[in-house]
Amino acid sequence: MKTVNVYGPGCKRCEATETMVKDAASRLGVEVEVVKITDARSIAMAGVMSTPGISVDGKLVHAGGLPDAGKLEGWLRA
């Protein structure tokens, strides 16, 4: 199971990113645990300077704007 952190204050883009992660995982048949990180200090400590941000198994893979669907699937497959 992969742990995917979605970093952001809870805005529409952050919610859309969470949905994209869950949908991609379902399509790929990958088990994921999605953790929403909304605390500003925790977001900054993770190195996310622009939200939404995504980390997969502790590695920051995206920050700022909605992720590309193809890249998202690649991160979940890796």
PyMOL Python script that loads the backbone (N, CA, C, O; Angstrom):
from pymol import cmd

cmd.read_pdbstr("""\
ATOM      1  N   MET A   1       0.843  -1.180   0.000  1.00  0.00           N
ATOM      2  CA  MET A   1       0.000   0.000   0.000  1.00  0.00           C
ATOM      3  C   MET A   1       0.889   1.244   0.000  1.00  0.00           C
ATOM      4  O   MET A   1       1.868   1.328   0.741  1.00  0.00           O
ATOM      5  N   LYS A   2       0.530   2.193  -0.836  1.00  0.00           N
ATOM      6  CA  LYS A   2       1.262   3.452  -0.900  1.00  0.00           C
ATOM      7  C   LYS A   2       0.579   4.486  -0.014  1.00  0.00           C
ATOM      8  O   LYS A   2      -0.646   4.509   0.107  1.00  0.00           O
ATOM      9  N   THR A   3       1.384   5.334   0.600  1.00  0.00           N
ATOM     10  CA  THR A   3       0.854   6.446   1.372  1.00  0.00           C
ATOM     11  C   THR A   3       1.039   7.706   0.541  1.00  0.00           C
ATOM     12  O   THR A   3       2.157   8.059   0.165  1.00  0.00           O
ATOM     13  N   VAL A   4      -0.068   8.376   0.263  1.00  0.00           N
ATOM     14  CA  VAL A   4      -0.044   9.594  -0.532  1.00  0.00           C
ATOM     15  C   VAL A   4      -0.519  10.748   0.348  1.00  0.00           C
ATOM     16  O   VAL A   4      -1.647  10.748   0.840  1.00  0.00           O
ATOM     17  N   ASN A   5       0.357  11.724   0.536  1.00  0.00           N
ATOM     18  CA  ASN A   5      -0.015  12.926   1.279  1.00  0.00           C
ATOM     19  C   ASN A   5      -0.425  13.996   0.284  1.00  0.00           C
ATOM     20  O   ASN A   5       0.274  14.245  -0.698  1.00  0.00           O
ATOM     21  N   VAL A   6      -1.563  14.628   0.544  1.00  0.00           N
ATOM     22  CA  VAL A   6      -2.011  15.764  -0.257  1.00  0.00           C
ATOM     23  C   VAL A   6      -1.915  16.982   0.652  1.00  0.00           C
ATOM     24  O   VAL A   6      -2.590  17.066   1.678  1.00  0.00           O
ATOM     25  N   TYR A   7      -1.063  17.925   0.256  1.00  0.00           N
ATOM     26  CA  TYR A   7      -0.806  19.126   1.052  1.00  0.00           C
ATOM     27  C   TYR A   7      -1.614  20.294   0.529  1.00  0.00           C
ATOM     28  O   TYR A   7      -1.593  20.586  -0.667  1.00  0.00           O
ATOM     29  N   GLY A   8      -2.330  20.964   1.424  1.00  0.00           N
ATOM     30  CA  GLY A   8      -3.065  22.162   1.040  1.00  0.00           C
ATOM     31  C   GLY A   8      -4.042  22.562   2.120  1.00  0.00           C
ATOM     32  O   GLY A   8      -4.378  21.766   2.997  1.00  0.00           O
ATOM     33  N   PRO A   9      -4.504  23.819   2.052  1.00  0.00           N
ATOM     34  CA  PRO A   9      -5.373  24.348   3.093  1.00  0.00           C
ATOM     35  C   PRO A   9      -6.825  23.883   3.011  1.00  0.00           C
ATOM     36  O   PRO A   9      -7.624  24.217   3.885  1.00  0.00           O
ATOM     37  N   GLY A  10      -7.177  23.126   1.989  1.00  0.00           N
ATOM     38  CA  GLY A  10      -8.554  22.661   1.856  1.00  0.00           C
ATOM     39  C   GLY A  10      -9.308  23.381   0.756  1.00  0.00           C
ATOM     40  O   GLY A  10     -10.539  23.365   0.730  1.00  0.00           O
ATOM     41  N   CYS A  11      -8.581  24.011  -0.151  1.00  0.00           N
ATOM     42  CA  CYS A  11      -9.205  24.744  -1.255  1.00  0.00           C
ATOM     43  C   CYS A  11      -9.776  23.764  -2.293  1.00  0.00           C
ATOM     44  O   CYS A  11      -9.574  22.554  -2.187  1.00  0.00           O
ATOM     45  N   LYS A  12     -10.479  24.290  -3.285  1.00  0.00           N
ATOM     46  CA  LYS A  12     -11.082  23.452  -4.323  1.00  0.00           C
ATOM     47  C   LYS A  12     -10.028  22.638  -5.080  1.00  0.00           C
ATOM     48  O   LYS A  12     -10.252  21.468  -5.388  1.00  0.00           O
ATOM     49  N   ARG A  13      -8.873  23.260  -5.381  1.00  0.00           N
ATOM     50  CA  ARG A  13      -7.823  22.535  -6.097  1.00  0.00           C
ATOM     51  C   ARG A  13      -7.271  21.392  -5.254  1.00  0.00           C
ATOM     52  O   ARG A  13      -6.948  20.327  -5.780  1.00  0.00           O
ATOM     53  N   CYS A  14      -7.164  21.612  -3.951  1.00  0.00           N
ATOM     54  CA  CYS A  14      -6.672  20.562  -3.053  1.00  0.00           C
ATOM     55  C   CYS A  14      -7.656  19.398  -3.004  1.00  0.00           C
ATOM     56  O   CYS A  14      -7.258  18.234  -3.031  1.00  0.00           O
ATOM     57  N   GLU A  15      -8.937  19.723  -2.932  1.00  0.00           N
ATOM     58  CA  GLU A  15      -9.961  18.681  -2.923  1.00  0.00           C
ATOM     59  C   GLU A  15      -9.980  17.930  -4.247  1.00  0.00           C
ATOM     60  O   GLU A  15     -10.135  16.709  -4.268  1.00  0.00           O
ATOM     61  N   ALA A  16      -9.823  18.659  -5.357  1.00  0.00           N
ATOM     62  CA  ALA A  16      -9.787  18.027  -6.677  1.00  0.00           C
ATOM     63  C   ALA A  16      -8.576  17.116  -6.801  1.00  0.00           C
ATOM     64  O   ALA A  16      -8.662  16.044  -7.399  1.00  0.00           O
ATOM     65  N   THR A  17      -7.445  17.537  -6.237  1.00  0.00           N
ATOM     66  CA  THR A  17      -6.230  16.717  -6.277  1.00  0.00           C
ATOM     67  C   THR A  17      -6.444  15.419  -5.517  1.00  0.00           C
ATOM     68  O   THR A  17      -6.050  14.350  -5.983  1.00  0.00           O
ATOM     69  N   GLU A  18      -7.066  15.508  -4.351  1.00  0.00           N
ATOM     70  CA  GLU A  18      -7.351  14.298  -3.572  1.00  0.00           C
ATOM     71  C   GLU A  18      -8.230  13.343  -4.373  1.00  0.00           C
ATOM     72  O   GLU A  18      -7.981  12.137  -4.396  1.00  0.00           O
ATOM     73  N   THR A  19      -9.248  13.875  -5.024  1.00  0.00           N
ATOM     74  CA  THR A  19     -10.138  13.052  -5.844  1.00  0.00           C
ATOM     75  C   THR A  19      -9.378  12.422  -7.002  1.00  0.00           C
ATOM     76  O   THR A  19      -9.584  11.251  -7.318  1.00  0.00           O
ATOM     77  N   MET A  20      -8.491  13.204  -7.641  1.00  0.00           N
ATOM     78  CA  MET A  20      -7.688  12.677  -8.750  1.00  0.00           C
ATOM     79  C   MET A  20      -6.817  11.510  -8.295  1.00  0.00           C
ATOM     80  O   MET A  20      -6.697  10.508  -9.000  1.00  0.00           O
ATOM     81  N   VAL A  21      -6.212  11.639  -7.121  1.00  0.00           N
ATOM     82  CA  VAL A  21      -5.358  10.568  -6.587  1.00  0.00           C
ATOM     83  C   VAL A  21      -6.186   9.304  -6.366  1.00  0.00           C
ATOM     84  O   VAL A  21      -5.785   8.215  -6.778  1.00  0.00           O
ATOM     85  N   LYS A  22      -7.327   9.449  -5.724  1.00  0.00           N
ATOM     86  CA  LYS A  22      -8.170   8.287  -5.439  1.00  0.00           C
ATOM     87  C   LYS A  22      -8.677   7.638  -6.721  1.00  0.00           C
ATOM     88  O   LYS A  22      -8.696   6.412  -6.829  1.00  0.00           O
ATOM     89  N   ASP A  23      -9.091   8.456  -7.702  1.00  0.00           N
ATOM     90  CA  ASP A  23      -9.589   7.919  -8.970  1.00  0.00           C
ATOM     91  C   ASP A  23      -8.487   7.183  -9.737  1.00  0.00           C
ATOM     92  O   ASP A  23      -8.720   6.100 -10.275  1.00  0.00           O
ATOM     93  N   ALA A  24      -7.289   7.772  -9.787  1.00  0.00           N
ATOM     94  CA  ALA A  24      -6.173   7.144 -10.494  1.00  0.00           C
ATOM     95  C   ALA A  24      -5.792   5.824  -9.828  1.00  0.00           C
ATOM     96  O   ALA A  24      -5.539   4.832 -10.512  1.00  0.00           O
ATOM     97  N   ALA A  25      -5.752   5.811  -8.517  1.00  0.00           N
ATOM     98  CA  ALA A  25      -5.407   4.586  -7.795  1.00  0.00           C
ATOM     99  C   ALA A  25      -6.435   3.490  -8.076  1.00  0.00           C
ATOM    100  O   ALA A  25      -6.080   2.328  -8.274  1.00  0.00           O
ATOM    101  N   SER A  26      -7.698   3.871  -8.092  1.00  0.00           N
ATOM    102  CA  SER A  26      -8.760   2.912  -8.363  1.00  0.00           C
ATOM    103  C   SER A  26      -8.628   2.342  -9.778  1.00  0.00           C
ATOM    104  O   SER A  26      -8.750   1.135  -9.983  1.00  0.00           O
ATOM    105  N   ARG A  27      -8.378   3.223 -10.749  1.00  0.00           N
ATOM    106  CA  ARG A  27      -8.199   2.786 -12.141  1.00  0.00           C
ATOM    107  C   ARG A  27      -7.033   1.820 -12.289  1.00  0.00           C
ATOM    108  O   ARG A  27      -7.107   0.854 -13.048  1.00  0.00           O
ATOM    109  N   LEU A  28      -5.956   2.088 -11.557  1.00  0.00           N
ATOM    110  CA  LEU A  28      -4.741   1.277 -11.661  1.00  0.00           C
ATOM    111  C   LEU A  28      -4.775   0.037 -10.769  1.00  0.00           C
ATOM    112  O   LEU A  28      -3.941  -0.857 -10.917  1.00  0.00           O
ATOM    113  N   GLY A  29      -5.723  -0.020  -9.855  1.00  0.00           N
ATOM    114  CA  GLY A  29      -5.783  -1.137  -8.920  1.00  0.00           C
ATOM    115  C   GLY A  29      -4.691  -1.066  -7.865  1.00  0.00           C
ATOM    116  O   GLY A  29      -4.230  -2.092  -7.364  1.00  0.00           O
ATOM    117  N   VAL A  30      -4.277   0.166  -7.529  1.00  0.00           N
ATOM    118  CA  VAL A  30      -3.228   0.385  -6.534  1.00  0.00           C
ATOM    119  C   VAL A  30      -3.885   0.791  -5.222  1.00  0.00           C
ATOM    120  O   VAL A  30      -4.706   1.709  -5.191  1.00  0.00           O
ATOM    121  N   GLU A  31      -3.525   0.110  -4.139  1.00  0.00           N
ATOM    122  CA  GLU A  31      -4.053   0.484  -2.832  1.00  0.00           C
ATOM    123  C   GLU A  31      -3.300   1.703  -2.320  1.00  0.00           C
ATOM    124  O   GLU A  31      -2.070   1.718  -2.284  1.00  0.00           O
ATOM    125  N   VAL A  32      -4.052   2.724  -1.926  1.00  0.00           N
ATOM    126  CA  VAL A  32      -3.433   3.936  -1.385  1.00  0.00           C
ATOM    127  C   VAL A  32      -4.133   4.361  -0.107  1.00  0.00           C
ATOM    128  O   VAL A  32      -5.332   4.153   0.079  1.00  0.00           O
ATOM    129  N   GLU A  33      -3.353   4.952   0.751  1.00  0.00           N
ATOM    130  CA  GLU A  33      -3.884   5.639   1.923  1.00  0.00           C
ATOM    131  C   GLU A  33      -3.627   7.118   1.650  1.00  0.00           C
ATOM    132  O   GLU A  33      -2.478   7.551   1.568  1.00  0.00           O
ATOM    133  N   VAL A  34      -4.706   7.890   1.511  1.00  0.00           N
ATOM    134  CA  VAL A  34      -4.572   9.314   1.228  1.00  0.00           C
ATOM    135  C   VAL A  34      -4.688  10.083   2.545  1.00  0.00           C
ATOM    136  O   VAL A  34      -5.676   9.962   3.269  1.00  0.00           O
ATOM    137  N   VAL A  35      -3.660  10.874   2.834  1.00  0.00           N
ATOM    138  CA  VAL A  35      -3.624  11.677   4.054  1.00  0.00           C
ATOM    139  C   VAL A  35      -3.643  13.146   3.642  1.00  0.00           C
ATOM    140  O   VAL A  35      -2.794  13.593   2.872  1.00  0.00           O
ATOM    141  N   LYS A  36      -4.616  13.889   4.159  1.00  0.00           N
ATOM    142  CA  LYS A  36      -4.698  15.313   3.868  1.00  0.00           C
ATOM    143  C   LYS A  36      -3.923  16.079   4.939  1.00  0.00           C
ATOM    144  O   LYS A  36      -4.176  15.920   6.134  1.00  0.00           O
ATOM    145  N   ILE A  37      -2.982  16.906   4.502  1.00  0.00           N
ATOM    146  CA  ILE A  37      -2.186  17.729   5.409  1.00  0.00           C
ATOM    147  C   ILE A  37      -2.612  19.172   5.188  1.00  0.00           C
ATOM    148  O   ILE A  37      -2.366  19.738   4.122  1.00  0.00           O
ATOM    149  N   THR A  38      -3.259  19.780   6.202  1.00  0.00           N
ATOM    150  CA  THR A  38      -3.777  21.141   6.049  1.00  0.00           C
ATOM    151  C   THR A  38      -3.059  22.166   6.916  1.00  0.00           C
ATOM    152  O   THR A  38      -3.268  23.369   6.759  1.00  0.00           O
ATOM    153  N   ASP A  39      -2.219  21.700   7.824  1.00  0.00           N
ATOM    154  CA  ASP A  39      -1.494  22.589   8.722  1.00  0.00           C
ATOM    155  C   ASP A  39      -0.379  23.309   7.958  1.00  0.00           C
ATOM    156  O   ASP A  39       0.480  22.662   7.359  1.00  0.00           O
ATOM    157  N   ALA A  40      -0.391  24.646   7.979  1.00  0.00           N
ATOM    158  CA  ALA A  40       0.568  25.448   7.215  1.00  0.00           C
ATOM    159  C   ALA A  40       2.021  25.118   7.568  1.00  0.00           C
ATOM    160  O   ALA A  40       2.876  25.055   6.685  1.00  0.00           O
ATOM    161  N   ARG A  41       2.292  24.912   8.837  1.00  0.00           N
ATOM    162  CA  ARG A  41       3.660  24.595   9.252  1.00  0.00           C
ATOM    163  C   ARG A  41       4.112  23.252   8.683  1.00  0.00           C
ATOM    164  O   ARG A  41       5.236  23.128   8.196  1.00  0.00           O
ATOM    165  N   SER A  42       3.240  22.253   8.744  1.00  0.00           N
ATOM    166  CA  SER A  42       3.563  20.928   8.202  1.00  0.00           C
ATOM    167  C   SER A  42       3.759  20.980   6.693  1.00  0.00           C
ATOM    168  O   SER A  42       4.628  20.299   6.149  1.00  0.00           O
ATOM    169  N   ILE A  43       2.953  21.787   6.024  1.00  0.00           N
ATOM    170  CA  ILE A  43       3.076  21.952   4.574  1.00  0.00           C
ATOM    171  C   ILE A  43       4.441  22.545   4.241  1.00  0.00           C
ATOM    172  O   ILE A  43       5.138  22.053   3.354  1.00  0.00           O
ATOM    173  N   ALA A  44       4.817  23.598   4.950  1.00  0.00           N
ATOM    174  CA  ALA A  44       6.110  24.254   4.713  1.00  0.00           C
ATOM    175  C   ALA A  44       7.273  23.318   5.032  1.00  0.00           C
ATOM    176  O   ALA A  44       8.260  23.281   4.297  1.00  0.00           O
ATOM    177  N   MET A  45       7.162  22.566   6.121  1.00  0.00           N
ATOM    178  CA  MET A  45       8.241  21.654   6.511  1.00  0.00           C
ATOM    179  C   MET A  45       8.431  20.533   5.480  1.00  0.00           C
ATOM    180  O   MET A  45       9.518  19.966   5.364  1.00  0.00           O
ATOM    181  N   ALA A  46       7.368  20.221   4.736  1.00  0.00           N
ATOM    182  CA  ALA A  46       7.470  19.193   3.701  1.00  0.00           C
ATOM    183  C   ALA A  46       8.116  19.740   2.428  1.00  0.00           C
ATOM    184  O   ALA A  46       8.399  18.987   1.496  1.00  0.00           O
ATOM    185  N   GLY A  47       8.349  21.055   2.396  1.00  0.00           N
ATOM    186  CA  GLY A  47       8.976  21.664   1.228  1.00  0.00           C
ATOM    187  C   GLY A  47       8.005  22.127   0.172  1.00  0.00           C
ATOM    188  O   GLY A  47       8.408  22.457  -0.943  1.00  0.00           O
ATOM    189  N   VAL A  48       6.717  22.156   0.510  1.00  0.00           N
ATOM    190  CA  VAL A  48       5.695  22.579  -0.443  1.00  0.00           C
ATOM    191  C   VAL A  48       5.566  24.101  -0.363  1.00  0.00           C
ATOM    192  O   VAL A  48       5.109  24.645   0.643  1.00  0.00           O
ATOM    193  N   MET A  49       5.974  24.775  -1.434  1.00  0.00           N
ATOM    194  CA  MET A  49       5.911  26.238  -1.463  1.00  0.00           C
ATOM    195  C   MET A  49       4.650  26.737  -2.150  1.00  0.00           C
ATOM    196  O   MET A  49       4.268  27.897  -1.988  1.00  0.00           O
ATOM    197  N   SER A  50       4.003  25.869  -2.915  1.00  0.00           N
ATOM    198  CA  SER A  50       2.767  26.214  -3.614  1.00  0.00           C
ATOM    199  C   SER A  50       1.856  24.994  -3.553  1.00  0.00           C
ATOM    200  O   SER A  50       2.284  23.878  -3.848  1.00  0.00           O
ATOM    201  N   THR A  51       0.602  25.210  -3.171  1.00  0.00           N
ATOM    202  CA  THR A  51      -0.327  24.089  -3.020  1.00  0.00           C
ATOM    203  C   THR A  51      -1.221  23.984  -4.249  1.00  0.00           C
ATOM    204  O   THR A  51      -1.383  24.957  -4.986  1.00  0.00           O
ATOM    205  N   PRO A  52      -1.794  22.822  -4.470  1.00  0.00           N
ATOM    206  CA  PRO A  52      -1.638  21.598  -3.695  1.00  0.00           C
ATOM    207  C   PRO A  52      -0.307  20.913  -3.974  1.00  0.00           C
ATOM    208  O   PRO A  52       0.297  21.077  -5.034  1.00  0.00           O
ATOM    209  N   GLY A  53       0.123  20.147  -2.992  1.00  0.00           N
ATOM    210  CA  GLY A  53       1.337  19.354  -3.130  1.00  0.00           C
ATOM    211  C   GLY A  53       1.004  17.887  -2.920  1.00  0.00           C
ATOM    212  O   GLY A  53       0.012  17.546  -2.276  1.00  0.00           O
ATOM    213  N   ILE A  54       1.845  17.027  -3.472  1.00  0.00           N
ATOM    214  CA  ILE A  54       1.636  15.584  -3.341  1.00  0.00           C
ATOM    215  C   ILE A  54       2.969  14.924  -3.013  1.00  0.00           C
ATOM    216  O   ILE A  54       3.992  15.212  -3.635  1.00  0.00           O
ATOM    217  N   SER A  55       2.940  14.038  -2.029  1.00  0.00           N
ATOM    218  CA  SER A  55       4.096  13.172  -1.801  1.00  0.00           C
ATOM    219  C   SER A  55       3.603  11.732  -1.835  1.00  0.00           C
ATOM    220  O   SER A  55       2.501  11.421  -1.384  1.00  0.00           O
ATOM    221  N   VAL A  56       4.442  10.868  -2.378  1.00  0.00           N
ATOM    222  CA  VAL A  56       4.132   9.445  -2.453  1.00  0.00           C
ATOM    223  C   VAL A  56       5.211   8.710  -1.663  1.00  0.00           C
ATOM    224  O   VAL A  56       6.396   8.774  -1.991  1.00  0.00           O
ATOM    225  N   ASP A  57       4.784   8.022  -0.632  1.00  0.00           N
ATOM    226  CA  ASP A  57       5.701   7.286   0.247  1.00  0.00           C
ATOM    227  C   ASP A  57       6.846   8.167   0.726  1.00  0.00           C
ATOM    228  O   ASP A  57       8.004   7.749   0.742  1.00  0.00           O
ATOM    229  N   GLY A  58       6.508   9.392   1.117  1.00  0.00           N
ATOM    230  CA  GLY A  58       7.479  10.301   1.711  1.00  0.00           C
ATOM    231  C   GLY A  58       8.286  11.137   0.734  1.00  0.00           C
ATOM    232  O   GLY A  58       9.071  11.980   1.168  1.00  0.00           O
ATOM    233  N   LYS A  59       8.124  10.936  -0.569  1.00  0.00           N
ATOM    234  CA  LYS A  59       8.881  11.693  -1.575  1.00  0.00           C
ATOM    235  C   LYS A  59       7.954  12.726  -2.219  1.00  0.00           C
ATOM    236  O   LYS A  59       6.927  12.372  -2.798  1.00  0.00           O
ATOM    237  N   LEU A  60       8.323  14.001  -2.113  1.00  0.00           N
ATOM    238  CA  LEU A  60       7.545  15.075  -2.718  1.00  0.00           C
ATOM    239  C   LEU A  60       7.661  14.964  -4.232  1.00  0.00           C
ATOM    240  O   LEU A  60       8.763  15.014  -4.778  1.00  0.00           O
ATOM    241  N   VAL A  61       6.518  14.813  -4.916  1.00  0.00           N
ATOM    242  CA  VAL A  61       6.532  14.630  -6.365  1.00  0.00           C
ATOM    243  C   VAL A  61       5.862  15.771  -7.120  1.00  0.00           C
ATOM    244  O   VAL A  61       6.028  15.892  -8.334  1.00  0.00           O
ATOM    245  N   HIS A  62       5.102  16.612  -6.408  1.00  0.00           N
ATOM    246  CA  HIS A  62       4.367  17.671  -7.094  1.00  0.00           C
ATOM    247  C   HIS A  62       4.050  18.805  -6.128  1.00  0.00           C
ATOM    248  O   HIS A  62       3.783  18.581  -4.948  1.00  0.00           O
ATOM    249  N   ALA A  63       4.084  20.029  -6.656  1.00  0.00           N
ATOM    250  CA  ALA A  63       3.648  21.192  -5.880  1.00  0.00           C
ATOM    251  C   ALA A  63       3.139  22.253  -6.843  1.00  0.00           C
ATOM    252  O   ALA A  63       3.787  22.550  -7.847  1.00  0.00           O
ATOM    253  N   GLY A  64       1.987  22.819  -6.540  1.00  0.00           N
ATOM    254  CA  GLY A  64       1.429  23.918  -7.305  1.00  0.00           C
ATOM    255  C   GLY A  64       0.527  23.482  -8.438  1.00  0.00           C
ATOM    256  O   GLY A  64       0.990  22.916  -9.429  1.00  0.00           O
ATOM    257  N   GLY A  65      -0.759  23.745  -8.294  1.00  0.00           N
ATOM    258  CA  GLY A  65      -1.718  23.431  -9.352  1.00  0.00           C
ATOM    259  C   GLY A  65      -2.104  21.969  -9.367  1.00  0.00           C
ATOM    260  O   GLY A  65      -1.576  21.145  -8.620  1.00  0.00           O
ATOM    261  N   LEU A  66      -3.054  21.677 -10.254  1.00  0.00           N
ATOM    262  CA  LEU A  66      -3.509  20.299 -10.390  1.00  0.00           C
ATOM    263  C   LEU A  66      -2.433  19.478 -11.098  1.00  0.00           C
ATOM    264  O   LEU A  66      -1.812  19.957 -12.047  1.00  0.00           O
ATOM    265  N   PRO A  67      -2.211  18.255 -10.648  1.00  0.00           N
ATOM    266  CA  PRO A  67      -1.194  17.422 -11.288  1.00  0.00           C
ATOM    267  C   PRO A  67      -1.663  16.907 -12.646  1.00  0.00           C
ATOM    268  O   PRO A  67      -2.863  16.770 -12.886  1.00  0.00           O
ATOM    269  N   ASP A  68      -0.717  16.626 -13.522  1.00  0.00           N
ATOM    270  CA  ASP A  68      -1.009  16.002 -14.804  1.00  0.00           C
ATOM    271  C   ASP A  68      -1.447  14.563 -14.537  1.00  0.00           C
ATOM    272  O   ASP A  68      -0.799  13.847 -13.774  1.00  0.00           O
ATOM    273  N   ALA A  69      -2.541  14.141 -15.162  1.00  0.00           N
ATOM    274  CA  ALA A  69      -3.095  12.806 -14.901  1.00  0.00           C
ATOM    275  C   ALA A  69      -2.101  11.702 -15.241  1.00  0.00           C
ATOM    276  O   ALA A  69      -1.998  10.719 -14.507  1.00  0.00           O
ATOM    277  N   GLY A  70      -1.374  11.849 -16.338  1.00  0.00           N
ATOM    278  CA  GLY A  70      -0.397  10.834 -16.729  1.00  0.00           C
ATOM    279  C   GLY A  70       0.742  10.728 -15.734  1.00  0.00           C
ATOM    280  O   GLY A  70       1.173   9.628 -15.387  1.00  0.00           O
ATOM    281  N   LYS A  71       1.227  11.870 -15.276  1.00  0.00           N
ATOM    282  CA  LYS A  71       2.302  11.870 -14.284  1.00  0.00           C
ATOM    283  C   LYS A  71       1.818  11.263 -12.974  1.00  0.00           C
ATOM    284  O   LYS A  71       2.544  10.508 -12.328  1.00  0.00           O
ATOM    285  N   LEU A  72       0.592  11.594 -12.585  1.00  0.00           N
ATOM    286  CA  LEU A  72       0.020  11.061 -11.352  1.00  0.00           C
ATOM    287  C   LEU A  72      -0.009   9.538 -11.400  1.00  0.00           C
ATOM    288  O   LEU A  72       0.361   8.878 -10.429  1.00  0.00           O
ATOM    289  N   GLU A  73      -0.446   8.980 -12.524  1.00  0.00           N
ATOM    290  CA  GLU A  73      -0.471   7.518 -12.652  1.00  0.00           C
ATOM    291  C   GLU A  73       0.936   6.939 -12.566  1.00  0.00           C
ATOM    292  O   GLU A  73       1.133   5.872 -11.984  1.00  0.00           O
ATOM    293  N   GLY A  74       1.913   7.633 -13.138  1.00  0.00           N
ATOM    294  CA  GLY A  74       3.297   7.178 -13.057  1.00  0.00           C
ATOM    295  C   GLY A  74       3.809   7.168 -11.631  1.00  0.00           C
ATOM    296  O   GLY A  74       4.503   6.234 -11.228  1.00  0.00           O
ATOM    297  N   TRP A  75       3.479   8.189 -10.867  1.00  0.00           N
ATOM    298  CA  TRP A  75       3.906   8.231  -9.475  1.00  0.00           C
ATOM    299  C   TRP A  75       3.302   7.096  -8.672  1.00  0.00           C
ATOM    300  O   TRP A  75       3.953   6.531  -7.793  1.00  0.00           O
ATOM    301  N   LEU A  76       2.048   6.760  -8.977  1.00  0.00           N
ATOM    302  CA  LEU A  76       1.378   5.687  -8.236  1.00  0.00           C
ATOM    303  C   LEU A  76       1.889   4.310  -8.642  1.00  0.00           C
ATOM    304  O   LEU A  76       1.889   3.384  -7.831  1.00  0.00           O
ATOM    305  N   ARG A  77       2.325   4.168  -9.893  1.00  0.00           N
ATOM    306  CA  ARG A  77       2.865   2.886 -10.366  1.00  0.00           C
ATOM    307  C   ARG A  77       4.268   2.619  -9.826  1.00  0.00           C
ATOM    308  O   ARG A  77       4.644   1.467  -9.606  1.00  0.00           O
ATOM    309  N   ALA A  78       5.032   3.676  -9.617  1.00  0.00           N
ATOM    310  CA  ALA A  78       6.450   3.531  -9.225  1.00  0.00           C
ATOM    311  C   ALA A  78       6.605   2.871  -7.869  1.00  0.00           C
ATOM    312  O   ALA A  78       7.726   2.678  -7.400  1.00  0.00           O
TER     313      ALA A  78
END
""", "prot")
cmd.dss("prot")
cmd.show_as("cartoon", "prot")
cmd.util.cbc("prot")
cmd.orient("prot")
